[in-house]
Amino acid sequence: MKRELGIYLTLAVAAVAGAWLLFVGLPQWYAEPTADETAEPTGMATDGEFVEATLFYISDDGMQLVGFERRLRREPSLASQARRVVEAQLAEPPLPLLSPIPRGTRLHGLYLTDRGEAFVDLSEEVMLGHSGGSLEELFTVYAVVNAITVNLPTITAVQILVNGTEVDTLVGHVDLQNPLTGNMRLVADPDDAPTEGEDLAPLSTTPTTTS
Amino acid sequence: MIKPTVHVRTPVQNTTHMLNRRLQLAAYGLLLLAVPSPGQTPDQALTLVTSEGRDQLQTVTLDGRRMVALDRLTGPFDLTISGERRENSLTLSRDDQVIVLTANEGLVSVDGQLVSLPSPPVEQNGAWYVPIDFIGRALPLVSDEPLELRRRSGLVVMGNIRVPQVVARYRRTGQQGRLGFMVTPAIEPTIEQQDDRFVITFDADALDLAPTNLTPDSLVVGLAADQNRPVVTVELGAEFGSYSSVVEPALGNAIELVIDLKPVAPPPPEPPRTTLQRPATPPPAAQPVPQAPAPSASPAPAGAPAPRPAEGDPDLPALSELAAPRAIRAIAIDPGHGGSDTGTSGPGGALEKDVTLEVARRLRNAIESQLGLRVVLTRTSDTNVALDERAAIANNNRADLFISLHVNASVRETATGAEVFYLSLAEYDDAARDLSALAAEPIPVVGGGSRILDIVPWEMAQLRYVEESARWASTVADELSLRLPMSPRGLQQAPFRVLVGANMPAALVELGFISNPDQEAQLTSPTFQTAIVNGLLRSIIRYRDEAARGFMAPMPLDPGTPETATPPGRLQ
């Protein structure tokens, strides 16, 4: 009887520990660190902890995308870095920047293939909250595609999914049935949108030492 | 507008009446040139055009409004200011008709009818000023002749005279330029080249030429209407060489004069080459010498197949080369969105799906009645049609050209202008745009031998037409730019789904920004829609004619790439 009790107790402790590990421990260990993402340099440590990324917003005349550098926390893997870039691109930008992404759009997931493609799974708000114009649809799609391909050059193409499934288009124009490569023709000016090797240091998963 | 009136003139008017009308106008012209009162800004004068001649009506700007002094209107329009001036009001009479003006009151009583003005009359130092719209709104009601104010050109047209409206546009495309003159009502002009200018003469009394925002370049330096004759003068630039012109009928009792300008001497010819084209023959150095005994360590065994001719090189022809230009017999028009998919919408509530359907119907009618071509609409009513189905409808109906109509929107209210798109390959991932994966396949046929069969995935049908689509889209952008406001990037490439499956040259047009209140009003107006239809109609005519001539020039595939060479064989 005492022995059975001991077994039950051991099993119970193991179950509790397992549950803790499953629901608390692992999510905590794998959770994204909540870094302070600000549009302006904050004077915080720059010893490899943060990276500059170019994100894309709507120009003053509404006819182009404009690239702006923002500071993001450096991540340990390509996939997690890509996730951080997309989340920053989806986030509401500080005024007076205007986001090309419909408000409330969330990132469900991001997957990489060994062919250098990224699959970005967005929430349905990206379709439901859209104004419906083709220019803005181009802006929405290419803000996401460019944010990844410009900042993480090892990813060459991006396919957007909505709620985990493939879609033809967001609102009737831009073909999302295939992975798309970046499109800098929609971006205002090379000086405003730094390209690789120039003003912007492309993000990399290989550790770099910065002073 | 013409009112029968009994002419009972005062002795003073009788004296004036005896003068020659031209002298009379000249006398008033001198009056009008008088220096304006302090505090007023003199403007460019209006031009009064009658069957007798022309004269100037000086205007002034008061509080930002363009006004004309009332006593300067009395002579030309036979008006008399009443002797008794009451406080804040003034009475004008013409024969037995009376106009009552009230200072600071935007409504004017004209022979018992109330007429609204954009701003009230102003009394200043005993002189009365009225907005220039008074001439166009109030005076016709008391005039016994037709009277019209043409604001854009600053003309006041009186009498049964012919003053066509002329809208001039100029567009430079690479080495060449194109001038377009839309003339309403249709009056055919004559063109004469005099040294370094064109003199375009209309059989009319005067011209209502809208101001033209022409950017001078090496072909065209300037364009202006003659002040005294129905003539438009085009000053030509140093590089102008030759021209050709054509007059086309346009909708709405209008004609269009199109003048194509060519530079004086084409640049030295270079072999035409685009990314999808190969030179017709290999360079001489690479060509094997025919009949020469080729030294060979291992001679070909007897019965071995003969070596393939040079043109049978292993690399197969690009897909675009396989698509031969064809006669244009049927046009597919795709009115964007529909049914529960309303597309975008304007601040006034106009819906994209309604605008596109209305324009598509007008375009269909115009093509069928004026060109006699078969037209296929991908939807004829307010219904949902999937994007791939739209391309399939065009394919199944064997359309030769595809045009998808859309309306744009922006979060920035100021965004404006039309844009024309054709499919881009650049943004597709390598696997999707790998042309070699779509190579032709030799298939054995009955009786021996084989035949090359193209195996192209349905959803990539457009790939082989990208070059022709670039030409088609460029033609549409050219023609629309003569008639509509264009966005700064009028011709673009984008991976638009509806174009992907079209098995013919295909373009998508964004007609304007419905999110802009001005453009919303334009896009829903019959006049603007007629201009769109005229532009598209003219595009089809041009593309059809150029296709029939076999497209002499290769088309740059990237709209952002400047032309590097004028290919030989292009227009003189």
Contacts between the chains, C-beta under 8 A, distances in Angstrom:
chain1	res1	chain2	res2	distance
A	58	B	410	7.9
A	58	B	411	6.2
A	58	B	412	6.8
A	60	B	412	7.3
A	61	B	412	6.2
A	61	B	414	6.2
A	61	B	415	6.6
A	62	B	410	4.0
A	62	B	411	6.3
A	62	B	412	2.6
A	62	B	413	7.9
A	62	B	414	6.4
A	62	B	415	3.9
A	63	B	410	7.5
A	63	B	412	7.8
A	63	B	415	5.8
A	63	B	487	6.4
A	63	B	488	6.2
A	63	B	489	7.4
A	98	B	411	6.0
A	98	B	412	7.7
A	117	B	429	6.8
A	131	B	344	5.8
A	131	B	409	5.0
A	131	B	410	7.7
A	131	B	411	6.7
A	131	B	515	7.4
A	132	B	342	7.6
A	132	B	343	5.4
A	132	B	344	3.5
A	132	B	345	7.3
A	132	B	352	6.9
A	132	B	409	6.0
A	133	B	344	4.7
A	133	B	407	7.8
A	133	B	408	4.6
A	133	B	409	3.1
A	133	B	410	6.2
A	133	B	510	8.0
A	133	B	513	7.5
A	133	B	515	7.0
A	134	B	406	5.9
A	134	B	408	6.0
A	134	B	421	7.9
A	134	B	494	7.6
A	134	B	496	7.3
A	134	B	508	7.8
A	134	B	510	5.9
A	135	B	408	5.2
A	135	B	409	7.4
A	135	B	410	6.1
A	135	B	415	7.4
A	135	B	419	7.6
A	135	B	510	7.2
A	136	B	409	6.5
A	136	B	410	6.3
A	136	B	411	6.9
A	138	B	494	6.0
A	145	B	427	8.0
A	156	B	429	7.5
A	156	B	430	7.9
A	157	B	429	4.1
A	157	B	430	7.8
A	168	B	386	7.7
A	168	B	387	5.8
A	168	B	388	7.4
A	168	B	497	5.5
A	169	B	387	6.8
A	169	B	497	5.1
A	172	B	336	7.0
A	172	B	337	6.1
A	172	B	341	6.3
A	172	B	343	6.9
A	172	B	387	6.8
A	172	B	497	7.9
A	173	B	406	7.4
A	173	B	494	7.6
A	173	B	496	5.3
A	173	B	497	6.8
A	173	B	498	7.5
A	173	B	508	7.9
A	174	B	494	6.8
A	174	B	495	6.1
A	174	B	496	6.5
A	174	B	497	7.0
A	175	B	495	4.6
A	175	B	496	6.5
A	175	B	497	4.0
A	175	B	500	5.7
A	176	B	497	7.8
A	177	B	459	7.3
A	177	B	497	7.2
A	178	B	428	5.6
A	178	B	429	5.7
A	178	B	432	4.5
A	178	B	495	7.9
A	179	B	428	8.0
A	179	B	429	4.1
A	179	B	432	7.7
A	180	B	427	4.8
A	180	B	428	6.8
A	180	B	429	7.0
A	180	B	495	6.4
A	181	B	426	7.1
A	181	B	427	5.3
A	181	B	428	7.2
A	181	B	429	6.3
A	182	B	427	7.7
A	183	B	426	7.4
A	183	B	427	5.2
A	185	B	492	7.4
A	185	B	493	7.7
A	185	B	560	6.3
